[in-house]
Amino acid sequence: MKHKLMLVASLAAFTVACSATGDLAVLDDSLGLSQVSVFDVPAPAAFEYRDLDPKVAGVLPRAWEEAPPQIPHRVDRYLPVNARLNKCLECHEEPDKIGNKQSGKPTPMSASHYIGSGKDLAVANNRYVCTLCHAPQTEAATLVDNTFQKAP
């Protein structure tokens, strides 16, 4: 009985304390790092993908050693990439050409993107959604400033 009485008294004190802090509300524009309201939906500036034919786009430099290759052509025609559809595979899934990049031809996916061995290679499920690692290039403005510098 003492415990129930103590619990009720504690809850009553907590309720009174909470109602007394009513004017200490946090404004929605002071939450997080953004200086605007969390209810605002800012639209990023419009951009265009590089409008190069994949056959002539070439290989782009990597930002660091072992970085995933950048996509040198537009991708909006090939999206969405999901469990049912991956148009990237139409050009890049060539297990017999692993490690043999030829000028003017699509870059074959690396061996790390396959499971199995020999002639029984299949695309690994965890490598199926290409755009998780490989980013298309555009001339879009930076949304958040950073100090990243390419490794020498």
PyMOL commands that place a pseudoatom at each C-alpha (Angstrom):
pseudoatom trace, name=CA, resn=MET, resi=1, chain=A, elem=C, hetatm=0, pos=[0.000, 0.000, 0.000]
pseudoatom trace, name=CA, resn=LYS, resi=2, chain=A, elem=C, hetatm=0, pos=[2.843, 2.347, 0.842]
pseudoatom trace, name=CA, resn=HIS, resi=3, chain=A, elem=C, hetatm=0, pos=[4.377, 1.719, -2.590]
pseudoatom trace, name=CA, resn=LYS, resi=4, chain=A, elem=C, hetatm=0, pos=[1.130, 2.562, -4.399]
pseudoatom trace, name=CA, resn=LEU, resi=5, chain=A, elem=C, hetatm=0, pos=[0.725, 5.768, -2.406]
pseudoatom trace, name=CA, resn=MET, resi=6, chain=A, elem=C, hetatm=0, pos=[4.339, 6.724, -3.136]
pseudoatom trace, name=CA, resn=LEU, resi=7, chain=A, elem=C, hetatm=0, pos=[3.850, 5.995, -6.858]
pseudoatom trace, name=CA, resn=VAL, resi=8, chain=A, elem=C, hetatm=0, pos=[0.685, 8.127, -7.061]
pseudoatom trace, name=CA, resn=ALA, resi=9, chain=A, elem=C, hetatm=0, pos=[2.396, 10.994, -5.208]
pseudoatom trace, name=CA, resn=SER, resi=10, chain=A, elem=C, hetatm=0, pos=[5.392, 10.786, -7.563]
pseudoatom trace, name=CA, resn=LEU, resi=11, chain=A, elem=C, hetatm=0, pos=[3.182, 10.844, -10.655]
pseudoatom trace, name=CA, resn=ALA, resi=12, chain=A, elem=C, hetatm=0, pos=[1.247, 13.819, -9.299]
pseudoatom trace, name=CA, resn=ALA, resi=13, chain=A, elem=C, hetatm=0, pos=[4.484, 15.721, -8.616]
pseudoatom trace, name=CA, resn=PHE, resi=14, chain=A, elem=C, hetatm=0, pos=[5.788, 14.859, -12.092]
pseudoatom trace, name=CA, resn=THR, resi=15, chain=A, elem=C, hetatm=0, pos=[2.553, 16.084, -13.712]
pseudoatom trace, name=CA, resn=VAL, resi=16, chain=A, elem=C, hetatm=0, pos=[2.703, 19.386, -11.827]
pseudoatom trace, name=CA, resn=ALA, resi=17, chain=A, elem=C, hetatm=0, pos=[6.370, 19.860, -12.743]
pseudoatom trace, name=CA, resn=CYS, resi=18, chain=A, elem=C, hetatm=0, pos=[5.694, 19.173, -16.418]
pseudoatom trace, name=CA, resn=SER, resi=19, chain=A, elem=C, hetatm=0, pos=[2.791, 21.595, -16.618]
pseudoatom trace, name=CA, resn=ALA, resi=20, chain=A, elem=C, hetatm=0, pos=[4.885, 24.330, -14.974]
pseudoatom trace, name=CA, resn=THR, resi=21, chain=A, elem=C, hetatm=0, pos=[7.426, 24.214, -17.833]
pseudoatom trace, name=CA, resn=GLY, resi=22, chain=A, elem=C, hetatm=0, pos=[4.850, 24.967, -20.529]
pseudoatom trace, name=CA, resn=ASP, resi=23, chain=A, elem=C, hetatm=0, pos=[6.574, 28.152, -21.755]
pseudoatom trace, name=CA, resn=LEU, resi=24, chain=A, elem=C, hetatm=0, pos=[9.905, 26.378, -22.333]
pseudoatom trace, name=CA, resn=ALA, resi=25, chain=A, elem=C, hetatm=0, pos=[8.822, 25.046, -25.711]
pseudoatom trace, name=CA, resn=VAL, resi=26, chain=A, elem=C, hetatm=0, pos=[11.507, 24.399, -28.306]
pseudoatom trace, name=CA, resn=LEU, resi=27, chain=A, elem=C, hetatm=0, pos=[10.839, 26.153, -31.600]
pseudoatom trace, name=CA, resn=ASP, resi=28, chain=A, elem=C, hetatm=0, pos=[10.901, 23.914, -34.660]
pseudoatom trace, name=CA, resn=ASP, resi=29, chain=A, elem=C, hetatm=0, pos=[13.493, 26.092, -36.419]
pseudoatom trace, name=CA, resn=SER, resi=30, chain=A, elem=C, hetatm=0, pos=[16.010, 25.513, -33.614]
pseudoatom trace, name=CA, resn=LEU, resi=31, chain=A, elem=C, hetatm=0, pos=[16.039, 21.729, -33.947]
pseudoatom trace, name=CA, resn=GLY, resi=32, chain=A, elem=C, hetatm=0, pos=[18.984, 20.132, -35.736]
pseudoatom trace, name=CA, resn=LEU, resi=33, chain=A, elem=C, hetatm=0, pos=[21.619, 21.824, -37.857]
pseudoatom trace, name=CA, resn=SER, resi=34, chain=A, elem=C, hetatm=0, pos=[19.278, 23.499, -40.323]
pseudoatom trace, name=CA, resn=GLN, resi=35, chain=A, elem=C, hetatm=0, pos=[18.353, 27.115, -39.769]
pseudoatom trace, name=CA, resn=VAL, resi=36, chain=A, elem=C, hetatm=0, pos=[14.825, 26.682, -41.138]
pseudoatom trace, name=CA, resn=SER, resi=37, chain=A, elem=C, hetatm=0, pos=[11.707, 25.067, -39.787]
pseudoatom trace, name=CA, resn=VAL, resi=38, chain=A, elem=C, hetatm=0, pos=[11.577, 21.277, -39.810]
pseudoatom trace, name=CA, resn=PHE, resi=39, chain=A, elem=C, hetatm=0, pos=[8.263, 21.661, -41.622]
pseudoatom trace, name=CA, resn=ASP, resi=40, chain=A, elem=C, hetatm=0, pos=[9.832, 23.522, -44.561]
pseudoatom trace, name=CA, resn=VAL, resi=41, chain=A, elem=C, hetatm=0, pos=[10.654, 21.326, -47.518]
pseudoatom trace, name=CA, resn=PRO, resi=42, chain=A, elem=C, hetatm=0, pos=[13.408, 23.146, -49.397]
pseudoatom trace, name=CA, resn=ALA, resi=43, chain=A, elem=C, hetatm=0, pos=[13.794, 22.097, -53.013]
pseudoatom trace, name=CA, resn=PRO, resi=44, chain=A, elem=C, hetatm=0, pos=[17.355, 21.623, -54.236]
pseudoatom trace, name=CA, resn=ALA, resi=45, chain=A, elem=C, hetatm=0, pos=[18.364, 23.461, -57.366]
pseudoatom trace, name=CA, resn=ALA, resi=46, chain=A, elem=C, hetatm=0, pos=[17.556, 21.685, -60.614]
pseudoatom trace, name=CA, resn=PHE, resi=47, chain=A, elem=C, hetatm=0, pos=[20.445, 19.902, -62.305]
pseudoatom trace, name=CA, resn=GLU, resi=48, chain=A, elem=C, hetatm=0, pos=[21.197, 17.910, -65.408]
pseudoatom trace, name=CA, resn=TYR, resi=49, chain=A, elem=C, hetatm=0, pos=[23.166, 14.714, -65.657]
pseudoatom trace, name=CA, resn=ARG, resi=50, chain=A, elem=C, hetatm=0, pos=[26.121, 14.672, -67.994]
pseudoatom trace, name=CA, resn=ASP, resi=51, chain=A, elem=C, hetatm=0, pos=[24.594, 14.134, -71.414]
pseudoatom trace, name=CA, resn=LEU, resi=52, chain=A, elem=C, hetatm=0, pos=[27.313, 11.897, -72.784]
pseudoatom trace, name=CA, resn=ASP, resi=53, chain=A, elem=C, hetatm=0, pos=[26.757, 8.669, -74.633]
pseudoatom trace, name=CA, resn=PRO, resi=54, chain=A, elem=C, hetatm=0, pos=[27.992, 5.833, -72.390]
pseudoatom trace, name=CA, resn=LYS, resi=55, chain=A, elem=C, hetatm=0, pos=[30.222, 4.604, -75.233]
pseudoatom trace, name=CA, resn=VAL, resi=56, chain=A, elem=C, hetatm=0, pos=[32.215, 7.860, -75.297]
pseudoatom trace, name=CA, resn=ALA, resi=57, chain=A, elem=C, hetatm=0, pos=[31.917, 9.048, -71.695]
pseudoatom trace, name=CA, resn=GLY, resi=58, chain=A, elem=C, hetatm=0, pos=[35.208, 7.503, -70.618]
pseudoatom trace, name=CA, resn=VAL, resi=59, chain=A, elem=C, hetatm=0, pos=[36.399, 6.459, -67.189]
pseudoatom trace, name=CA, resn=LEU, resi=60, chain=A, elem=C, hetatm=0, pos=[36.327, 9.117, -64.469]
pseudoatom trace, name=CA, resn=PRO, resi=61, chain=A, elem=C, hetatm=0, pos=[39.084, 9.440, -61.853]
pseudoatom trace, name=CA, resn=ARG, resi=62, chain=A, elem=C, hetatm=0, pos=[38.492, 7.920, -58.422]
pseudoatom trace, name=CA, resn=ALA, resi=63, chain=A, elem=C, hetatm=0, pos=[38.461, 10.156, -55.336]
pseudoatom trace, name=CA, resn=TRP, resi=64, chain=A, elem=C, hetatm=0, pos=[40.519, 7.659, -53.275]
pseudoatom trace, name=CA, resn=GLU, resi=65, chain=A, elem=C, hetatm=0, pos=[42.153, 4.284, -53.709]
pseudoatom trace, name=CA, resn=GLU, resi=66, chain=A, elem=C, hetatm=0, pos=[39.566, 1.493, -53.931]
pseudoatom trace, name=CA, resn=ALA, resi=67, chain=A, elem=C, hetatm=0, pos=[36.710, 4.007, -54.335]
pseudoatom trace, name=CA, resn=PRO, resi=68, chain=A, elem=C, hetatm=0, pos=[33.795, 2.655, -56.383]
pseudoatom trace, name=CA, resn=PRO, resi=69, chain=A, elem=C, hetatm=0, pos=[33.969, 3.915, -59.980]
pseudoatom trace, name=CA, resn=GLN, resi=70, chain=A, elem=C, hetatm=0, pos=[31.791, 6.920, -60.742]
pseudoatom trace, name=CA, resn=ILE, resi=71, chain=A, elem=C, hetatm=0, pos=[29.065, 6.552, -63.350]
pseudoatom trace, name=CA, resn=PRO, resi=72, chain=A, elem=C, hetatm=0, pos=[30.216, 8.654, -66.346]
pseudoatom trace, name=CA, resn=HIS, resi=73, chain=A, elem=C, hetatm=0, pos=[26.814, 8.813, -68.060]
pseudoatom trace, name=CA, resn=ARG, resi=74, chain=A, elem=C, hetatm=0, pos=[23.279, 9.881, -67.207]
pseudoatom trace, name=CA, resn=VAL, resi=75, chain=A, elem=C, hetatm=0, pos=[21.245, 7.358, -65.230]
pseudoatom trace, name=CA, resn=ASP, resi=76, chain=A, elem=C, hetatm=0, pos=[17.749, 8.805, -65.193]
pseudoatom trace, name=CA, resn=ARG, resi=77, chain=A, elem=C, hetatm=0, pos=[16.816, 6.571, -68.139]
pseudoatom trace, name=CA, resn=TYR, resi=78, chain=A, elem=C, hetatm=0, pos=[17.897, 3.477, -66.212]
pseudoatom trace, name=CA, resn=LEU, resi=79, chain=A, elem=C, hetatm=0, pos=[16.156, 4.161, -62.898]
pseudoatom trace, name=CA, resn=PRO, resi=80, chain=A, elem=C, hetatm=0, pos=[14.761, 2.859, -60.680]
pseudoatom trace, name=CA, resn=VAL, resi=81, chain=A, elem=C, hetatm=0, pos=[17.184, 0.109, -59.781]
pseudoatom trace, name=CA, resn=ASN, resi=82, chain=A, elem=C, hetatm=0, pos=[15.314, -2.296, -57.547]
pseudoatom trace, name=CA, resn=ALA, resi=83, chain=A, elem=C, hetatm=0, pos=[14.846, -6.012, -56.895]
pseudoatom trace, name=CA, resn=ARG, resi=84, chain=A, elem=C, hetatm=0, pos=[12.720, -6.455, -60.029]
pseudoatom trace, name=CA, resn=LEU, resi=85, chain=A, elem=C, hetatm=0, pos=[14.639, -4.292, -62.490]
pseudoatom trace, name=CA, resn=ASN, resi=86, chain=A, elem=C, hetatm=0, pos=[18.281, -3.374, -63.002]
pseudoatom trace, name=CA, resn=LYS, resi=87, chain=A, elem=C, hetatm=0, pos=[19.019, -1.972, -66.462]
pseudoatom trace, name=CA, resn=CYS, resi=88, chain=A, elem=C, hetatm=0, pos=[22.699, -1.529, -65.519]
pseudoatom trace, name=CA, resn=LEU, resi=89, chain=A, elem=C, hetatm=0, pos=[23.125, -5.274, -65.889]
pseudoatom trace, name=CA, resn=GLU, resi=90, chain=A, elem=C, hetatm=0, pos=[22.145, -5.160, -69.568]
pseudoatom trace, name=CA, resn=CYS, resi=91, chain=A, elem=C, hetatm=0, pos=[25.523, -3.585, -70.378]
pseudoatom trace, name=CA, resn=HIS, resi=92, chain=A, elem=C, hetatm=0, pos=[27.766, -4.276, -67.374]
pseudoatom trace, name=CA, resn=GLU, resi=93, chain=A, elem=C, hetatm=0, pos=[27.009, -7.910, -66.465]
pseudoatom trace, name=CA, resn=GLU, resi=94, chain=A, elem=C, hetatm=0, pos=[29.694, -9.707, -68.445]
pseudoatom trace, name=CA, resn=PRO, resi=95, chain=A, elem=C, hetatm=0, pos=[31.364, -12.212, -66.136]
pseudoatom trace, name=CA, resn=ASP, resi=96, chain=A, elem=C, hetatm=0, pos=[33.545, -13.589, -68.943]
pseudoatom trace, name=CA, resn=LYS, resi=97, chain=A, elem=C, hetatm=0, pos=[35.154, -10.131, -69.334]
pseudoatom trace, name=CA, resn=ILE, resi=98, chain=A, elem=C, hetatm=0, pos=[36.019, -9.477, -65.654]
pseudoatom trace, name=CA, resn=GLY, resi=99, chain=A, elem=C, hetatm=0, pos=[39.177, -7.380, -65.484]
pseudoatom trace, name=CA, resn=ASN, resi=100, chain=A, elem=C, hetatm=0, pos=[39.246, -6.660, -69.235]
pseudoatom trace, name=CA, resn=LYS, resi=101, chain=A, elem=C, hetatm=0, pos=[38.093, -3.066, -69.730]
pseudoatom trace, name=CA, resn=GLN, resi=102, chain=A, elem=C, hetatm=0, pos=[38.049, -2.242, -73.434]
pseudoatom trace, name=CA, resn=SER, resi=103, chain=A, elem=C, hetatm=0, pos=[37.934, 1.314, -74.759]
pseudoatom trace, name=CA, resn=GLY, resi=104, chain=A, elem=C, hetatm=0, pos=[34.471, 2.292, -75.986]
pseudoatom trace, name=CA, resn=LYS, resi=105, chain=A, elem=C, hetatm=0, pos=[32.824, -0.723, -74.294]
pseudoatom trace, name=CA, resn=PRO, resi=106, chain=A, elem=C, hetatm=0, pos=[30.945, -0.865, -70.980]
pseudoatom trace, name=CA, resn=THR, resi=107, chain=A, elem=C, hetatm=0, pos=[33.109, -1.556, -67.964]
pseudoatom trace, name=CA, resn=PRO, resi=108, chain=A, elem=C, hetatm=0, pos=[32.383, -5.121, -66.800]
pseudoatom trace, name=CA, resn=MET, resi=109, chain=A, elem=C, hetatm=0, pos=[31.455, -5.535, -63.151]
pseudoatom trace, name=CA, resn=SER, resi=110, chain=A, elem=C, hetatm=0, pos=[34.350, -6.714, -60.993]
pseudoatom trace, name=CA, resn=ALA, resi=111, chain=A, elem=C, hetatm=0, pos=[34.628, -10.208, -59.539]
pseudoatom trace, name=CA, resn=SER, resi=112, chain=A, elem=C, hetatm=0, pos=[33.554, -8.842, -56.130]
pseudoatom trace, name=CA, resn=HIS, resi=113, chain=A, elem=C, hetatm=0, pos=[30.056, -8.329, -57.540]
pseudoatom trace, name=CA, resn=TYR, resi=114, chain=A, elem=C, hetatm=0, pos=[29.506, -12.031, -58.230]
pseudoatom trace, name=CA, resn=ILE, resi=115, chain=A, elem=C, hetatm=0, pos=[28.992, -15.199, -56.227]
pseudoatom trace, name=CA, resn=GLY, resi=116, chain=A, elem=C, hetatm=0, pos=[29.857, -18.668, -57.451]
pseudoatom trace, name=CA, resn=SER, resi=117, chain=A, elem=C, hetatm=0, pos=[32.838, -19.714, -59.514]
pseudoatom trace, name=CA, resn=GLY, resi=118, chain=A, elem=C, hetatm=0, pos=[33.815, -20.577, -63.058]
pseudoatom trace, name=CA, resn=LYS, resi=119, chain=A, elem=C, hetatm=0, pos=[30.867, -20.493, -65.437]
pseudoatom trace, name=CA, resn=ASP, resi=120, chain=A, elem=C, hetatm=0, pos=[28.370, -20.531, -62.526]
pseudoatom trace, name=CA, resn=LEU, resi=121, chain=A, elem=C, hetatm=0, pos=[28.689, -16.844, -61.610]
pseudoatom trace, name=CA, resn=ALA, resi=122, chain=A, elem=C, hetatm=0, pos=[25.626, -14.874, -60.531]
pseudoatom trace, name=CA, resn=VAL, resi=123, chain=A, elem=C, hetatm=0, pos=[25.287, -11.270, -59.389]
pseudoatom trace, name=CA, resn=ALA, resi=124, chain=A, elem=C, hetatm=0, pos=[25.477, -11.134, -55.591]
pseudoatom trace, name=CA, resn=ASN, resi=125, chain=A, elem=C, hetatm=0, pos=[22.273, -9.832, -54.005]
pseudoatom trace, name=CA, resn=ASN, resi=126, chain=A, elem=C, hetatm=0, pos=[24.193, -7.324, -51.890]
pseudoatom trace, name=CA, resn=ARG, resi=127, chain=A, elem=C, hetatm=0, pos=[25.679, -5.812, -55.084]
pseudoatom trace, name=CA, resn=TYR, resi=128, chain=A, elem=C, hetatm=0, pos=[22.431, -5.632, -57.049]
pseudoatom trace, name=CA, resn=VAL, resi=129, chain=A, elem=C, hetatm=0, pos=[21.481, -1.973, -56.397]
pseudoatom trace, name=CA, resn=CYS, resi=130, chain=A, elem=C, hetatm=0, pos=[24.390, -0.247, -58.166]
pseudoatom trace, name=CA, resn=THR, resi=131, chain=A, elem=C, hetatm=0, pos=[23.552, 3.321, -57.117]
pseudoatom trace, name=CA, resn=LEU, resi=132, chain=A, elem=C, hetatm=0, pos=[24.192, 2.530, -53.443]
pseudoatom trace, name=CA, resn=CYS, resi=133, chain=A, elem=C, hetatm=0, pos=[27.934, 2.763, -54.189]
pseudoatom trace, name=CA, resn=HIS, resi=134, chain=A, elem=C, hetatm=0, pos=[28.290, 4.098, -57.717]
pseudoatom trace, name=CA, resn=ALA, resi=135, chain=A, elem=C, hetatm=0, pos=[27.259, 7.738, -58.106]
pseudoatom trace, name=CA, resn=PRO, resi=136, chain=A, elem=C, hetatm=0, pos=[26.285, 9.456, -61.365]
pseudoatom trace, name=CA, resn=GLN, resi=137, chain=A, elem=C, hetatm=0, pos=[28.077, 12.733, -62.051]
pseudoatom trace, name=CA, resn=THR, resi=138, chain=A, elem=C, hetatm=0, pos=[26.415, 16.086, -62.528]
pseudoatom trace, name=CA, resn=GLU, resi=139, chain=A, elem=C, hetatm=0, pos=[27.208, 19.768, -62.194]
pseudoatom trace, name=CA, resn=ALA, resi=140, chain=A, elem=C, hetatm=0, pos=[24.922, 20.162, -59.164]
pseudoatom trace, name=CA, resn=ALA, resi=141, chain=A, elem=C, hetatm=0, pos=[25.830, 22.704, -56.516]
pseudoatom trace, name=CA, resn=THR, resi=142, chain=A, elem=C, hetatm=0, pos=[27.122, 21.361, -53.199]
pseudoatom trace, name=CA, resn=LEU, resi=143, chain=A, elem=C, hetatm=0, pos=[24.287, 21.109, -50.671]
pseudoatom trace, name=CA, resn=VAL, resi=144, chain=A, elem=C, hetatm=0, pos=[26.545, 21.036, -47.611]
pseudoatom trace, name=CA, resn=ASP, resi=145, chain=A, elem=C, hetatm=0, pos=[30.036, 22.531, -47.552]
pseudoatom trace, name=CA, resn=ASN, resi=146, chain=A, elem=C, hetatm=0, pos=[32.855, 20.162, -46.699]
pseudoatom trace, name=CA, resn=THR, resi=147, chain=A, elem=C, hetatm=0, pos=[36.647, 20.110, -46.662]
pseudoatom trace, name=CA, resn=PHE, resi=148, chain=A, elem=C, hetatm=0, pos=[37.207, 16.790, -48.440]
pseudoatom trace, name=CA, resn=GLN, resi=149, chain=A, elem=C, hetatm=0, pos=[40.337, 16.717, -50.552]
pseudoatom trace, name=CA, resn=LYS, resi=150, chain=A, elem=C, hetatm=0, pos=[41.325, 14.025, -52.987]
pseudoatom trace, name=CA, resn=ALA, resi=151, chain=A, elem=C, hetatm=0, pos=[44.226, 11.913, -51.771]
pseudoatom trace, name=CA, resn=PRO, resi=152, chain=A, elem=C, hetatm=0, pos=[47.552, 12.768, -53.428]
for i in range(1, 152): cmd.bond("trace and resi %d" % i, "trace and resi %d" % (i + 1))
show_as sticks, trace
zoom trace
